[in-house]
Amino acid sequence: MAELMPQIPLIEFSALPAHRGRRVCTAGLDLAVFKVGDAVFAIDDSCPHAGASLSSGKLDGQKVICPAHGLRFELGHSCAGSTPALEAKKHAVSVVDGMVMLDPNTVTPESILSELT
């Protein structure tokens, strides 16, 4: 059995602006972290279309709109873009004692698909 990696602290939940993103670079990852109500989401910060920073995108509910070309990425479930071939990788996060924590052990649907292709 593989050894589990510890959760990685990203940012204080209280430091996240409501309905906006924050870029967080840690552990070799460049993430866009969003707070929507009491929920928190993390995706790769780079838009798969042209590399624009998704953390500066506008939120529409639980969708982030790429500031460069308007592609939409669902934060809540599959994280598929408005163009099916373009997806932003979603990362499993939770809030523990007020800190947003990345769980590197959680497999997301996107990681399973990338391993199959």
N, CA, C and O of each residue as an XYZ file, in Angstrom:
468
protein
N       0.838     -1.175      0.000
C       0.000      0.000      0.000
C       0.892      1.251      0.000
O       1.874      1.328      0.738
N       0.533      2.216     -0.833
C       1.319      3.450     -0.933
C       1.134      4.301      0.318
O       0.059      4.334      0.917
N       2.193      4.978      0.691
C       2.146      5.859      1.857
C       1.355      7.119      1.524
O       1.546      7.723      0.469
N       0.474      7.504      2.424
C      -0.331      8.700      2.209
C       0.508      9.947      2.458
O       1.296     10.010      3.402
N       0.321     10.932      1.594
C       1.010     12.209      1.754
C       0.181     13.098      2.678
O      -1.048     13.032      2.656
N       0.835     13.927      3.486
C       0.069     14.825      4.363
C      -0.626     15.921      3.556
O      -0.206     16.267      2.452
N      -1.699     16.454      4.136
C      -2.385     17.576      3.495
C      -1.447     18.774      3.441
O      -0.577     18.939      4.296
N      -1.639     19.602      2.426
C      -0.774     20.758      2.205
C      -1.568     22.033      2.500
O      -2.603     22.264      1.875
N      -1.106     22.863      3.435
C      -1.810     24.127      3.712
C      -1.664     25.085      2.531
O      -0.576     25.255      1.981
N      -2.786     25.708      2.153
C      -2.772     26.631      1.018
C      -2.910     28.089      1.444
O      -2.064     28.922      1.117
N      -3.977     28.391      2.173
C      -4.280     29.784      2.525
C      -5.321     29.768      3.638
O      -6.127     28.842      3.729
N      -5.303     30.788      4.479
C      -6.341     30.934      5.493
C      -7.684     31.161      4.785
O      -7.781     31.970      3.862
N      -8.704     30.443      5.227
C     -10.030     30.596      4.631
C     -10.486     32.046      4.710
O     -11.094     32.558      3.769
N     -10.200     32.707      5.816
C     -10.612     34.102      6.001
C      -9.879     35.060      5.057
O     -10.337     36.185      4.854
N      -8.760     34.639      4.480
C      -8.003     35.487      3.554
C      -8.537     35.409      2.124
O      -8.123     36.180      1.259
N      -9.454     34.476      1.881
C     -10.040     34.364      0.544
C     -11.160     35.388      0.383
O     -12.061     35.456      1.219
N     -11.111     36.172     -0.671
C     -12.204     37.122     -0.902
C     -13.458     36.372     -1.353
O     -13.368     35.384     -2.082
N     -14.606     36.837     -0.925
C     -15.869     36.214     -1.327
C     -16.093     36.414     -2.818
O     -15.934     37.519     -3.337
N     -16.458     35.349     -3.494
C     -16.822     35.381     -4.915
C     -15.711     35.891     -5.831
O     -15.974     36.451     -6.895
N     -14.463     35.686     -5.398
C     -13.305     36.016     -6.244
C     -12.249     34.954     -6.002
O     -12.307     34.215     -5.020
N     -11.294     34.887     -6.899
C     -10.241     33.897     -6.757
C      -8.978     34.475     -6.159
O      -8.787     35.689     -6.091
N      -8.130     33.572     -5.733
C      -6.820     33.951     -5.206
C      -5.820     32.945     -5.769
O      -6.049     31.737     -5.704
N      -4.733     33.429     -6.309
C      -3.672     32.559     -6.819
C      -2.808     32.093     -5.647
O      -2.372     32.899     -4.825
N      -2.569     30.785     -5.582
C      -1.747     30.202     -4.535
C      -0.733     29.276     -5.203
O      -1.105     28.337     -5.907
N       0.536     29.546     -4.978
C       1.611     28.713     -5.521
C       2.306     28.015     -4.360
O       2.870     28.662     -3.478
N       2.258     26.686     -4.372
C       2.892     25.905     -3.316
C       3.085     24.477     -3.793
O       2.344     23.991     -4.648
N       4.074     23.816     -3.242
C       4.351     22.396     -3.510
C       4.427     22.101     -5.006
O       4.019     21.028     -5.450
N       4.949     23.050     -5.782
C       5.078     22.857     -7.220
C       3.783     23.040     -7.991
O       3.731     22.742     -9.184
N       2.740     23.522     -7.334
C       1.443     23.732     -7.980
C       1.139     25.216     -8.087
O       1.530     26.005     -7.226
N       0.445     25.584     -9.139
C      -0.026     26.952     -9.349
C      -1.547     26.860     -9.400
O      -2.116     26.455    -10.414
N      -2.202     27.235     -8.305
C      -3.633     27.011     -8.150
C      -4.432     28.302     -8.115
O      -3.935     29.358     -7.723
N      -5.684     28.187     -8.536
C      -6.684     29.233     -8.359
C      -7.640     28.714     -7.291
O      -8.282     27.680     -7.480
N      -7.738     29.428     -6.172
C      -8.572     28.995     -5.050
C      -9.729     29.978     -4.920
O      -9.531     31.193     -4.940
N     -10.939     29.438     -4.786
C     -12.149     30.263     -4.747
C     -12.982     29.948     -3.522
O     -13.066     28.800     -3.086
N     -13.603     30.995     -2.967
C     -14.574     30.836     -1.884
C     -15.929     31.269     -2.418
O     -16.112     32.404     -2.860
N     -16.876     30.338     -2.367
C     -18.248     30.621     -2.781
C     -19.132     30.260     -1.593
O     -19.390     29.084     -1.334
N     -19.591     31.275     -0.876
C     -20.314     31.029      0.369
C     -19.363     30.400      1.371
O     -18.293     30.946      1.642
N     -19.747     29.256      1.922
C     -18.891     28.529      2.855
C     -18.072     27.450      2.162
O     -17.310     26.736      2.814
N     -18.221     27.323      0.843
C     -17.505     26.291      0.092
C     -16.195     26.845     -0.457
O     -16.068     28.042     -0.716
N     -15.227     25.951     -0.627
C     -13.935     26.342     -1.184
C     -13.576     25.361     -2.295
O     -13.830     24.161     -2.187
N     -12.979     25.892     -3.367
C     -12.630     25.106     -4.540
C     -11.227     25.472     -4.994
O     -10.772     26.598     -4.790
N     -10.541     24.510     -5.614
C      -9.219     24.784     -6.179
C      -9.100     24.092     -7.529
O      -9.440     22.919     -7.683
N      -8.607     24.851     -8.503
C      -8.326     24.313     -9.835
C      -6.963     24.838    -10.262
O      -6.431     25.772     -9.663
N      -6.402     24.227    -11.307
C      -5.162     24.776    -11.861
C      -5.421     26.221    -12.273
O      -6.481     26.534    -12.815
N      -4.462     27.095    -12.020
C      -4.655     28.519    -12.313
C      -4.566     28.833    -13.798
O      -5.069     29.869    -14.232
N      -3.957     27.993    -14.567
C      -3.738     28.264    -15.988
C      -4.878     27.716    -16.841
O      -5.176     26.523    -16.794
N      -5.510     28.586    -17.615
C      -6.569     28.153    -18.524
C      -5.965     27.209    -19.563
O      -4.931     27.528    -20.151
N      -6.589     26.058    -19.798
C      -6.027     25.113    -20.758
C      -6.071     25.603    -22.206
O      -5.443     24.995    -23.072
N      -6.789     26.674    -22.486
C      -6.863     27.198    -23.849
C      -5.644     28.042    -24.198
O      -4.974     27.788    -25.199
N      -5.356     29.051    -23.368
C      -4.262     29.958    -23.720
C      -3.419     30.367    -22.518
O      -2.593     31.274    -22.622
N      -3.619     29.710    -21.381
C      -2.765     29.944    -20.228
C      -3.114     31.133    -19.361
O      -2.345     31.471    -18.461
N      -4.251     31.785    -19.596
C      -4.628     32.935    -18.768
C      -4.855     32.493    -17.321
O      -5.241     31.351    -17.071
N      -4.619     33.384    -16.386
C      -4.803     33.094    -14.970
C      -6.288     33.025    -14.628
O      -7.004     34.020    -14.736
N      -6.743     31.848    -14.215
C      -8.153     31.680    -13.854
C      -8.486     32.316    -12.521
O      -9.652     32.603    -12.251
N      -7.480     32.542    -11.676
C      -7.755     33.155    -10.378
C      -8.272     34.593    -10.534
O      -8.910     35.124     -9.625
N      -8.004     35.207    -11.660
C      -8.513     36.560    -11.897
C      -9.813     36.548    -12.695
O     -10.324     37.602    -13.073
N     -10.344     35.358    -12.949
C     -11.605     35.255    -13.676
C     -12.790     35.645    -12.810
O     -12.707     35.639    -11.581
N     -13.881     35.981    -13.458
C     -15.115     36.372    -12.769
C     -15.908     35.114    -12.413
O     -15.994     34.179    -13.210
N     -16.479     35.100    -11.222
C     -17.319     33.983    -10.811
C     -18.773     34.231    -11.196
O     -19.293     35.340    -11.067
N     -19.409     33.168    -11.669
C     -20.834     33.166    -11.962
C     -21.389     31.948    -11.243
O     -21.420     30.853    -11.805
N     -21.828     32.134    -10.002
C     -22.223     30.998     -9.172
C     -21.003     30.152     -8.868
O     -20.034     30.640     -8.287
N     -21.046     28.876     -9.262
C     -19.904     27.988     -9.077
C     -19.149     27.757    -10.376
O     -18.541     26.704    -10.570
N     -19.188     28.737    -11.259
C     -18.421     28.687    -12.499
C     -17.474     29.873    -12.523
O     -17.832     30.978    -12.118
N     -16.259     29.631    -13.004
C     -15.313     30.724    -13.187
C     -15.205     30.973    -14.690
O     -15.146     30.038    -15.488
N     -15.182     32.242    -15.054
C     -15.106     32.641    -16.454
C     -13.688     33.117    -16.734
O     -13.201     34.052    -16.098
N     -13.027     32.468    -17.691
C     -11.659     32.846    -18.046
C     -11.647     34.297    -18.516
O     -12.450     34.683    -19.365
N     -10.731     35.109    -17.962
C     -10.692     36.516    -18.327
C     -10.194     36.756    -19.752
O     -10.413     37.840    -20.293
N      -9.541     35.798    -20.367
C      -8.992     36.007    -21.709
C     -10.011     35.761    -22.820
O     -10.153     36.581    -23.726
N     -10.717     34.636    -22.752
C     -11.595     34.284    -23.867
C     -13.001     33.874    -23.454
O     -13.795     33.461    -24.300
N     -13.325     33.983    -22.164
C     -14.689     33.731    -21.716
C     -15.078     32.277    -21.527
O     -16.252     31.987    -21.298
N     -14.120     31.343    -21.617
C     -14.469     29.951    -21.347
C     -14.920     29.830    -19.900
O     -14.427     30.541    -19.024
N     -15.862     28.923    -19.656
C     -16.412     28.731    -18.315
C     -15.985     27.371    -17.781
O     -15.992     26.368    -18.495
N     -15.610     27.367    -16.493
C     -15.199     26.133    -15.844
C     -16.013     25.934    -14.579
O     -16.025     26.790    -13.694
N     -16.695     24.796    -14.500
C     -17.501     24.439    -13.342
C     -16.571     24.077    -12.201
O     -15.693     23.230    -12.364
N     -16.749     24.704    -11.049
C     -15.902     24.421     -9.892
C     -16.422     23.241     -9.086
O     -15.639     22.512     -8.476
N     -17.747     23.046     -9.078
C     -18.351     22.090     -8.176
C     -18.213     20.628     -8.509
O     -17.998     19.826     -7.600
N     -18.323     20.236     -9.755
C     -18.350     18.802    -10.039
C     -17.232     18.410    -10.995
O     -16.096     18.205    -10.570
N     -17.543     18.304    -12.267
C     -16.567     17.752    -13.209
C     -15.510     18.757    -13.620
O     -14.450     18.370    -14.112
N     -15.776     20.031    -13.428
C     -14.837     21.083    -13.806
C     -14.597     21.123    -15.310
O     -13.560     21.616    -15.756
N     -15.529     20.615    -16.091
C     -15.371     20.652    -17.541
C     -15.600     22.057    -18.044
O     -16.465     22.777    -17.544
N     -14.833     22.436    -19.020
C     -14.970     23.754    -19.611
C     -16.181     23.827    -20.511
O     -16.843     22.818    -20.752
N     -16.477     25.022    -21.013
C     -17.592     25.169    -21.929
C     -17.268     24.499    -23.257
O     -18.177     24.224    -24.041
N     -15.997     24.231    -23.526
C     -15.575     23.437    -24.663
C     -15.125     22.095    -24.088
O     -14.147     22.057    -23.341
N     -15.810     20.987    -24.413
C     -15.529     19.709    -23.751
C     -14.069     19.265    -23.786
O     -13.618     18.603    -22.851
N     -13.329     19.602    -24.817
C     -11.928     19.162    -24.912
C     -11.016     19.927    -23.950
O      -9.885     19.509    -23.703
N     -11.501     21.039    -23.410
C     -10.690     21.856    -22.509
C     -11.203     21.712    -21.084
O     -12.364     22.008    -20.804
N     -10.344     21.260    -20.190
C     -10.722     21.115    -18.801
C      -9.638     21.702    -17.915
O      -8.450     21.607    -18.225
N     -10.050     22.307    -16.817
C      -9.109     22.770    -15.800
C      -9.093     21.718    -14.708
O     -10.148     21.333    -14.203
N      -7.923     21.254    -14.341
C      -7.827     20.200    -13.344
C      -8.317     20.707    -11.992
O      -7.912     21.773    -11.528
N      -9.186     19.930    -11.376
C      -9.740     20.255    -10.069
C      -8.911     19.553     -8.994
O      -8.449     18.430     -9.194
N      -8.726     20.221     -7.852
C      -7.966     19.661     -6.742
C      -8.857     19.573     -5.512
O      -9.643     20.481     -5.240
N      -8.733     18.487     -4.778
C      -9.535     18.276     -3.566
C      -9.001     19.146     -2.438
O      -7.828     19.065     -2.074
N      -9.877     19.977     -1.892
C      -9.516     20.845     -0.773
C     -10.594     20.771      0.296
O     -11.743     20.417      0.035
N     -10.182     21.118      1.507
C     -11.120     21.203      2.626
C     -10.618     22.290      3.556
O      -9.485     22.753      3.430
N     -11.465     22.692      4.488
C     -11.078     23.688      5.479
C     -10.898     22.971      6.810
O     -11.821     22.337      7.322
N      -9.698     23.083      7.358
C      -9.356     22.455      8.634
C      -8.830     23.545      9.563
O      -7.802     24.162      9.284
N      -9.535     23.780     10.663
C      -9.143     24.803     11.636
C      -8.869     26.157     10.975
O      -7.903     26.842     11.311
N      -9.743     26.530     10.023
C      -9.632     27.832      9.376
C      -8.627     27.911      8.241
O      -8.466     28.969      7.634
N      -7.943     26.802      7.941
C      -6.938     26.781      6.871
C      -7.448     25.927      5.715
O      -7.937     24.816      5.924
N      -7.331     26.455      4.482
C      -7.672     25.661      3.307
C      -6.523     24.681      3.078
O      -5.364     25.075      2.943
N      -6.876     23.390      3.039
C      -5.886     22.330      2.915
C      -6.112     21.551      1.626
O      -7.242     21.189      1.298
N      -5.032     21.299      0.903
C      -5.055     20.493     -0.311
C      -4.815     19.040      0.082
O      -3.887     18.744      0.835
N      -5.640     18.140     -0.419
C      -5.460     16.710     -0.150
C      -4.851     16.055     -1.384
O      -5.566     15.770     -2.345
N      -3.538     15.812     -1.371
C      -2.883     15.231     -2.557
C      -3.215     13.753     -2.745
O      -2.834     13.171     -3.761
N      -3.906     13.137     -1.803
C      -4.228     11.711     -1.879
C      -5.567     11.437     -2.547
O      -5.852     10.299     -2.920
N      -6.387     12.463     -2.702
C      -7.714     12.280     -3.277
C      -7.628     12.252     -4.795
O      -7.016     13.122     -5.414
N      -8.246     11.246     -5.379
C      -8.273     11.110     -6.832
C      -9.510     11.831     -7.340
O     -10.621     11.566     -6.880
N      -9.322     12.739     -8.284
C     -10.446     13.457     -8.882
C     -10.814     12.798    -10.201
O      -9.978     12.114    -10.791
N     -12.040     12.984    -10.683
C     -12.420     12.402    -11.978
C     -11.470     12.819    -13.101
O     -11.203     12.034    -14.011
N     -10.958     14.053    -13.040
C     -10.061     14.534    -14.088
C      -8.753     13.745    -14.108
O      -8.215     13.466    -15.179
N      -8.241     13.383    -12.933
C      -6.982     12.645    -12.897
C      -7.173     11.232    -13.422
O      -6.263     10.677    -14.037
N      -8.338     10.642    -13.190
C      -8.612      9.312    -13.736
C      -8.667      9.385    -15.256
O      -8.085      8.539    -15.934
N      -9.355     10.380    -15.800
C      -9.450     10.529    -17.254
C      -8.092     10.752    -17.884
O      -7.806     10.188    -18.941
N      -7.241     11.565    -17.260
C      -5.924     11.846    -17.842
C      -5.050     10.594    -17.843
O      -4.205     10.438    -18.725
N      -5.237      9.705    -16.877
C      -4.470      8.466    -16.843
C      -4.942      7.497    -17.921
O      -4.159      6.668    -18.386
N      -6.209      7.587    -18.327
C      -6.752      6.684    -19.328
C      -6.405      7.108    -20.751
O      -6.420      6.284    -21.665
N      -6.092      8.388    -20.943
C      -5.818      8.878    -22.302
C      -4.344      8.952    -22.581
O      -3.942      9.344    -23.677
